[in-house]
Amino acid sequence: MADQEHKPSQSPDPTEPADPDAARPPATPGTGADSHDDAAETVYDASSGAAAEDRVAVASQFQLMWWRFRRHRLAMFGGIVILLFYSVVVFADFLAYASPHASEAERSLMPPQRVYLFDDGSFSPHVFGLDSRRNPQTFQREYFANPDDKIELSFFAEGFEYNLFGFIPTNRHLIGTANDREIGESVFLLGTDVQGRDMWSRLMYATRISLTIGLVAVIVSIALGVVMGGLSGFYGGWVDMVVQRMMELLYSIPTIPLWMGLAAAVPDHWSILRIYFAITVIIALIGWTELARVVRGRLLALREEDFVMAANLAGASQFRVIFVHLVPLVLSHIIAAVSLALPAMIVAETSLSFLGLGLRPPAVSWGVLLQGAQNIQAVALTPWLLLPAIPVIVVILAFSFLGDGLRDAADPYGM
């Protein structure tokens, strides 16, 4: 017995293959524990896959939102366009090469000048000066380019003085003239209006006014909409009734007569800054109701959830329950409302100013600039006066694309 040693049986077990790894069939995902292990090994054998899984496991909600937002190409394009427009808001003085209020009757309704980038094969941006003559039949002034009057352009040249960011005095501008000529009197990249004011410089300042009015109005309306809708949906009862009747009252008033009445209430002797503030408040007071309805509806459904009861039992204040626990859950709806509200605010300001109910000269906005193209004759003879409509269209489309991407990214776990 001592000489006998325990040895494994040489005969194969009929119920088990001799080489389990070789005899195991190819794994199919979701067909058993072994196949699940093989699939997991396949995934985690790749260092990049393992790193990606680890990043997703510890990522915050905002990181997940950003990763999903980057996959939306149109939203990224819209975001870049909006950033470019708001960079114009910040650097409007630098981009404008002439004072937006400098006028000259002899420069009335000059057409845009063509920019030539090369001269004799070398890079030398320049424009040709414009000469004018009276049409003997229509008695209107006509302009034509003079090739003998070449005006060279330079970058970061000196011009009129301004305060960069509001407190840095400087006189540098993006475009200037290399000749000893005043650029505001010889270069008109987008032509001039009926009073001889440079359209390019006025468009830069108009972009600043129109976009900041829309942004400030949306911030005010978002605050009102979230607060009023949150209180209405969380408390219900008489609070809900008062807020809803207020919203219905605003809905029942026709928009155009309301704008006309509120604009007429603004005194004529007010400064541009006070009129700017008044128009912003007027637009915000009208635009908060739609978001309030969305927030109210969502909070009515969420206020009975278990986590709300747990927060109350933990001693959280009602303010914290509403704005810390409930409002973030409707973030996608708020983002969707903001993406629609921003272009609506811009169109509202442009429409009011175009009709003469909003900002008025000497203020400069997209709507004020479009006032010069209110008749068919102006559109037919001076089509460059319609150029301020292009940034309006581009900004609205960019905000729409950006809103779609942000709305989808706000729910990163959705498909």
C-alpha positions as CSV (number, residue, x, y, z in Angstrom):
1,M,0.0,0.0,0.0
2,A,2.9,2.3,0.8
3,D,4.3,1.8,-2.7
4,Q,1.1,2.8,-4.3
5,E,0.9,6.4,-5.2
6,H,-2.2,8.4,-6.1
7,K,-2.1,9.1,-9.8
8,P,-4.7,10.9,-11.9
9,S,-6.7,8.6,-14.1
10,Q,-5.4,8.3,-17.6
11,S,-8.8,7.6,-19.1
12,P,-10.6,10.7,-20.2
13,D,-13.9,11.6,-18.5
14,P,-16.6,11.1,-21.1
15,T,-18.6,14.1,-19.6
16,E,-15.7,16.6,-19.9
17,P,-13.3,17.3,-22.9
18,A,-9.6,16.8,-22.4
19,D,-8.9,20.4,-23.4
20,P,-11.6,22.6,-22.1
21,D,-10.3,25.8,-23.7
22,A,-9.9,24.1,-27.1
23,A,-13.3,22.4,-27.0
24,R,-15.2,25.4,-25.7
25,P,-17.4,26.9,-28.5
26,P,-17.0,30.5,-29.5
27,A,-18.5,32.7,-26.9
28,T,-21.7,34.6,-27.8
29,P,-22.5,37.6,-25.7
30,G,-25.4,37.0,-23.3
31,T,-25.4,33.2,-23.6
32,G,-24.1,32.2,-20.1
33,A,-21.6,32.9,-17.4
34,D,-18.6,31.6,-19.4
35,S,-19.5,33.8,-22.4
36,H,-20.0,36.8,-20.2
37,D,-16.5,36.2,-18.6
38,D,-15.0,35.9,-22.1
39,A,-16.7,39.1,-23.3
40,A,-15.5,41.0,-20.2
41,E,-11.9,39.7,-20.7
42,T,-12.0,40.8,-24.3
43,V,-13.1,44.3,-23.3
44,Y,-10.8,44.8,-20.4
45,D,-7.8,43.4,-22.2
46,A,-7.6,46.6,-24.2
47,S,-6.1,49.3,-22.0
48,S,-8.0,52.1,-23.8
49,G,-11.4,50.3,-23.2
50,A,-10.6,49.8,-19.6
51,A,-9.6,53.4,-19.2
52,A,-12.8,54.5,-20.9
53,E,-14.9,52.4,-18.6
54,D,-13.1,53.7,-15.6
55,R,-13.6,57.3,-16.7
56,V,-17.4,56.8,-17.3
57,A,-17.7,55.1,-13.9
58,V,-16.3,58.1,-12.0
59,A,-17.5,60.9,-14.3
60,S,-19.7,63.6,-13.0
61,Q,-22.9,64.6,-14.6
62,F,-21.4,67.6,-16.3
63,Q,-18.6,65.5,-17.7
64,L,-21.1,63.1,-19.2
65,M,-23.0,66.1,-20.6
66,W,-19.9,67.5,-22.2
67,W,-18.9,64.1,-23.8
68,R,-22.3,63.7,-25.3
69,F,-22.5,67.3,-26.4
70,R,-19.2,67.0,-28.3
71,R,-20.7,64.3,-30.5
72,H,-23.4,66.7,-31.8
73,R,-21.6,68.3,-34.7
74,L,-24.2,71.0,-35.5
75,A,-24.4,72.0,-31.8
76,M,-20.6,72.4,-31.7
77,F,-20.8,74.5,-34.8
78,G,-23.6,76.6,-33.4
79,G,-21.6,77.1,-30.2
80,I,-18.5,78.3,-32.1
81,V,-20.6,80.7,-34.1
82,I,-22.2,82.1,-30.9
83,L,-18.8,82.5,-29.3
84,L,-17.6,84.4,-32.3
85,F,-20.6,86.7,-32.1
86,Y,-20.1,87.4,-28.5
87,S,-16.5,88.1,-29.1
88,V,-17.8,90.9,-31.4
89,V,-19.8,92.1,-28.4
90,V,-16.6,92.4,-26.3
91,F,-14.4,93.8,-29.1
92,A,-16.9,95.9,-31.0
93,D,-14.8,99.1,-30.6
94,F,-11.7,97.3,-31.8
95,L,-13.4,95.8,-34.8
96,A,-15.1,99.1,-35.9
97,Y,-12.7,101.4,-37.7
98,A,-15.0,104.5,-37.7
99,S,-17.3,106.1,-35.2
100,P,-20.8,104.8,-35.7
101,H,-22.3,108.3,-35.4
102,A,-19.9,110.1,-37.8
103,S,-22.0,111.2,-40.7
104,E,-21.4,113.1,-43.9
105,A,-24.1,114.1,-46.5
106,E,-21.7,113.6,-49.4
107,R,-21.2,110.0,-48.5
108,S,-24.9,109.1,-48.5
109,L,-25.8,105.6,-49.6
110,M,-22.3,104.6,-50.9
111,P,-22.2,101.0,-52.0
112,P,-19.8,98.5,-50.3
113,Q,-16.2,98.5,-51.5
114,R,-14.5,95.4,-52.8
115,V,-11.4,94.3,-51.0
116,Y,-8.5,93.2,-53.1
117,L,-6.0,91.0,-51.2
118,F,-3.2,90.8,-53.7
119,D,-1.3,93.4,-55.8
120,D,1.2,92.3,-58.4
121,G,1.4,88.8,-56.9
122,S,2.1,90.0,-53.4
123,F,-0.2,90.1,-50.4
124,S,-1.3,93.7,-50.2
125,P,-5.0,94.2,-49.1
126,H,-6.5,97.4,-50.6
127,V,-9.6,99.0,-51.9
128,F,-10.3,101.5,-54.6
129,G,-11.6,104.9,-53.8
130,L,-15.1,105.8,-54.9
131,D,-15.9,108.8,-57.2
132,S,-19.4,110.1,-57.6
133,R,-21.5,111.8,-60.3
134,R,-25.1,112.9,-60.7
135,N,-27.3,110.9,-63.0
136,P,-28.8,113.4,-65.4
137,Q,-32.1,111.5,-65.6
138,T,-32.8,110.5,-62.0
139,F,-30.7,113.2,-60.4
140,Q,-29.4,110.7,-57.9
141,R,-25.7,110.4,-57.0
142,E,-24.0,107.4,-58.5
143,Y,-20.7,105.9,-57.3
144,F,-18.0,104.1,-59.2
145,A,-14.6,102.7,-58.3
146,N,-11.5,104.6,-59.3
147,P,-8.6,102.2,-60.0
148,D,-6.1,105.1,-59.9
149,D,-7.1,105.8,-56.2
150,K,-5.7,102.7,-54.4
151,I,-6.2,102.8,-50.6
152,E,-3.9,100.3,-48.9
153,L,-5.3,98.6,-45.7
154,S,-3.2,97.7,-42.7
155,F,-4.0,95.7,-39.5
156,F,-3.9,97.0,-35.9
157,A,-3.7,100.5,-37.1
158,E,-4.5,103.7,-35.2
159,G,-8.0,105.3,-35.3
160,F,-10.5,106.9,-33.1
161,E,-10.0,106.6,-29.3
162,Y,-12.1,104.3,-27.1
163,N,-11.9,102.4,-23.9
164,L,-11.2,98.7,-24.3
165,F,-13.3,96.6,-21.9
166,G,-14.6,100.0,-20.7
167,F,-11.5,101.1,-18.8
168,I,-8.4,100.7,-21.0
169,P,-7.9,103.8,-23.2
170,T,-6.5,102.9,-26.7
171,N,-6.8,103.9,-30.3
172,R,-5.9,100.6,-32.0
173,H,-8.3,99.0,-34.4
174,L,-8.3,95.8,-36.4
175,I,-8.3,97.6,-39.8
176,G,-6.7,100.9,-40.8
177,T,-5.1,102.6,-43.8
178,A,-1.5,102.4,-44.7
179,N,-1.9,105.8,-46.6
180,D,-2.0,109.1,-44.9
181,R,-5.8,109.1,-45.2
182,E,-8.5,108.9,-42.6
183,I,-10.1,105.5,-42.8
184,G,-13.5,106.6,-41.8
185,E,-13.6,109.0,-44.7
186,S,-12.2,106.7,-47.4
187,V,-13.1,103.0,-46.6
188,F,-16.6,101.7,-46.5
189,L,-16.5,97.9,-46.4
190,L,-20.3,97.5,-46.2
191,G,-21.3,100.9,-47.6
192,T,-23.1,103.7,-45.9
193,D,-26.6,104.6,-44.9
194,V,-28.7,107.5,-45.9
195,Q,-26.9,109.8,-43.5
196,G,-23.4,108.7,-44.7
197,R,-22.6,106.6,-41.7
198,D,-20.3,103.6,-42.1
199,M,-22.4,100.4,-42.0
200,W,-19.6,98.1,-40.9
201,S,-18.8,100.1,-37.8
202,R,-22.5,100.5,-37.0
203,L,-23.1,96.8,-37.4
204,M,-20.4,96.0,-34.9
205,Y,-22.0,98.2,-32.3
206,A,-25.5,97.0,-33.2
207,T,-24.3,93.4,-32.5
208,R,-23.2,94.4,-29.0
209,I,-26.6,96.0,-28.2
210,S,-28.9,93.4,-29.7
211,L,-27.0,90.3,-28.2
212,T,-26.6,91.8,-24.7
213,I,-30.3,92.8,-24.6
214,G,-31.3,89.2,-25.5
215,L,-28.8,87.7,-23.0
216,V,-29.9,90.0,-20.1
217,A,-33.6,89.6,-20.9
218,V,-33.2,85.8,-20.9
219,I,-31.4,85.8,-17.6
220,V,-34.2,87.8,-16.0
221,S,-36.9,85.7,-17.6
222,I,-35.2,82.4,-16.6
223,A,-35.0,83.6,-13.0
224,L,-38.6,84.6,-12.9
225,G,-39.8,81.4,-14.7
226,V,-37.9,79.0,-12.5
227,V,-38.9,80.8,-9.2
228,M,-42.6,81.3,-10.1
229,G,-42.9,77.9,-11.7
230,G,-41.1,76.2,-8.9
231,L,-43.3,77.8,-6.2
232,S,-46.4,77.1,-8.1
233,G,-45.6,73.4,-8.8
234,F,-44.3,72.6,-5.3
235,Y,-46.8,74.4,-3.1
236,G,-50.0,74.1,-5.2
237,G,-53.2,75.4,-3.6
238,W,-53.7,79.2,-3.6
239,V,-50.1,79.9,-4.6
240,D,-50.6,77.8,-7.8
241,M,-53.9,79.6,-8.4
242,V,-52.4,83.1,-8.1
243,V,-49.4,82.3,-10.3
244,Q,-51.5,80.6,-13.0
245,R,-54.0,83.5,-13.1
246,M,-51.1,85.9,-13.5
247,M,-49.7,83.9,-16.4
248,E,-53.1,83.6,-18.0
249,L,-53.5,87.4,-17.7
250,L,-50.2,87.9,-19.6
251,Y,-51.2,85.4,-22.2
252,S,-54.6,87.1,-22.8
253,I,-53.0,90.5,-23.7
254,P,-52.1,90.7,-27.4
255,T,-48.4,91.0,-27.8
256,I,-48.1,93.9,-30.2
257,P,-50.5,96.2,-28.4
258,L,-48.8,95.4,-25.1
259,W,-45.4,96.3,-26.6
260,M,-46.8,99.5,-28.0
261,G,-48.3,100.5,-24.7
262,L,-45.2,99.7,-22.7
263,A,-43.0,101.4,-25.3
264,A,-45.2,104.5,-25.3
265,A,-44.8,104.7,-21.5
266,V,-41.1,105.2,-21.8
267,P,-40.4,108.9,-21.7
268,D,-38.7,110.5,-24.7
269,H,-36.2,112.4,-22.6
270,W,-34.7,109.2,-21.2
271,S,-31.1,108.4,-22.0
272,I,-30.1,105.5,-24.2
273,L,-29.0,103.5,-21.1
274,R,-32.4,103.9,-19.4
275,I,-34.3,103.0,-22.5
276,Y,-32.0,100.0,-22.9
277,F,-32.8,98.9,-19.4
278,A,-36.6,99.5,-19.9
279,I,-36.7,97.4,-23.1
280,T,-34.8,94.6,-21.4
281,V,-37.3,94.5,-18.5
282,I,-40.3,94.7,-20.8
283,I,-39.1,91.7,-22.9
284,A,-38.2,89.7,-19.7
285,L,-41.6,90.4,-18.1
286,I,-43.4,89.0,-21.1
287,G,-41.1,86.0,-21.8
288,W,-41.0,84.2,-18.4
289,T,-44.5,82.5,-18.6
290,E,-43.6,79.7,-20.9
291,L,-40.7,78.4,-18.8
292,A,-42.8,78.8,-15.7
293,R,-45.4,76.4,-17.1
294,V,-42.8,73.8,-18.0
295,V,-41.2,73.9,-14.5
296,R,-44.6,73.8,-12.8
297,G,-45.7,70.7,-14.7
298,R,-42.5,68.8,-13.9
299,L,-42.5,69.7,-10.2
300,L,-46.1,68.7,-9.9
301,A,-45.0,65.2,-11.0
302,L,-41.8,65.1,-8.9
303,R,-43.0,66.5,-5.6
304,E,-44.5,63.2,-4.5
305,E,-41.4,61.2,-5.1
306,D,-39.7,59.4,-2.2
307,F,-36.5,61.4,-2.3
308,V,-38.6,64.6,-1.7
309,M,-40.0,63.0,1.5
310,A,-36.6,61.8,2.5
311,A,-35.2,65.4,2.1
312,N,-38.1,66.8,4.2
313,L,-37.5,64.2,6.9
314,A,-33.8,65.0,6.9
315,G,-34.6,68.6,7.8
316,A,-34.0,70.2,4.5
317,S,-35.7,73.5,4.0
318,Q,-38.4,73.9,1.3
319,F,-36.2,76.3,-0.6
320,R,-33.5,73.7,-0.7
321,V,-35.9,70.9,-1.7
322,I,-37.2,73.0,-4.6
323,F,-34.0,74.6,-6.0
324,V,-31.4,71.9,-5.0
325,H,-33.3,68.6,-5.4
326,L,-36.1,69.3,-7.9
327,V,-35.0,72.0,-10.3
328,P,-31.9,70.2,-11.4
329,L,-34.1,67.3,-12.5
330,V,-35.8,69.6,-15.1
331,L,-32.5,70.9,-16.4
332,S,-33.0,69.5,-19.9
333,H,-36.4,71.3,-20.1
334,I,-34.8,74.6,-18.8
335,I,-32.1,74.3,-21.4
336,A,-34.6,73.7,-24.2
337,A,-36.6,76.7,-23.0
338,V,-33.4,78.9,-22.9
339,S,-32.4,77.8,-26.4
340,L,-35.8,78.9,-27.7
341,A,-36.0,82.0,-25.5
342,L,-32.7,83.6,-26.6
343,P,-33.5,83.9,-30.3
344,A,-37.0,84.9,-29.4
345,M,-35.7,87.7,-27.3
346,I,-33.3,88.9,-30.1
347,V,-36.1,88.8,-32.6
348,A,-38.4,90.7,-30.1
349,E,-35.9,93.5,-29.7
350,T,-35.2,93.6,-33.4
351,S,-38.9,93.7,-34.2
352,L,-39.6,96.4,-31.6
353,S,-36.8,98.6,-32.8
354,F,-37.7,98.0,-36.5
355,L,-41.3,99.2,-35.8
356,G,-40.0,102.2,-33.8
357,L,-41.3,100.8,-30.5
358,G,-38.0,99.7,-29.0
359,L,-34.6,101.4,-29.1
360,R,-34.5,104.6,-31.1
361,P,-31.7,106.6,-32.7
362,P,-29.0,107.5,-31.7
363,A,-29.0,104.0,-30.2
364,V,-27.6,101.3,-32.6
365,S,-29.1,97.8,-32.8
366,W,-30.0,95.4,-35.6
367,G,-33.6,96.6,-35.6
368,V,-32.6,100.3,-35.8
369,L,-30.3,99.5,-38.7
370,L,-33.1,97.7,-40.5
371,Q,-35.3,100.7,-40.3
372,G,-33.5,102.1,-43.3
373,A,-34.8,99.2,-45.5
374,Q,-38.6,99.5,-44.7
375,N,-39.7,100.2,-48.3
376,I,-39.3,98.4,-51.6
377,Q,-37.4,101.3,-53.2
378,A,-34.7,101.1,-50.6
379,V,-34.4,97.4,-51.0
380,A,-34.1,97.6,-54.8
381,L,-31.7,100.5,-54.9
382,T,-29.6,100.0,-51.8
383,P,-29.7,96.3,-51.0
384,W,-26.7,96.6,-48.6
385,L,-29.0,98.2,-46.0
386,L,-30.5,94.7,-45.6
387,L,-27.1,93.3,-44.4
388,P,-28.0,93.5,-40.7
389,A,-30.7,90.8,-41.3
390,I,-27.9,88.3,-42.0
391,P,-26.5,88.2,-38.5
392,V,-30.0,87.9,-37.1
393,I,-30.6,84.8,-39.2
394,V,-27.2,83.3,-38.4
395,V,-27.5,83.8,-34.7
396,I,-31.0,82.3,-34.5
397,L,-29.9,79.2,-36.4
398,A,-26.8,78.9,-34.2
399,F,-28.9,79.1,-31.0
400,S,-31.3,76.5,-32.4
401,F,-28.4,74.1,-33.1
402,L,-26.8,74.7,-29.8
403,G,-30.1,74.3,-28.0
404,D,-30.7,70.9,-29.6
405,G,-27.3,69.7,-28.5
406,L,-27.6,71.0,-25.0
407,R,-31.1,69.5,-24.6
408,D,-29.8,66.0,-25.7
409,A,-26.7,66.3,-23.6
410,A,-28.6,67.3,-20.4
411,D,-29.8,63.7,-20.3
412,P,-26.5,61.8,-20.9
413,Y,-28.0,58.5,-19.9
414,G,-30.7,58.6,-22.5
415,M,-30.4,57.1,-26.0
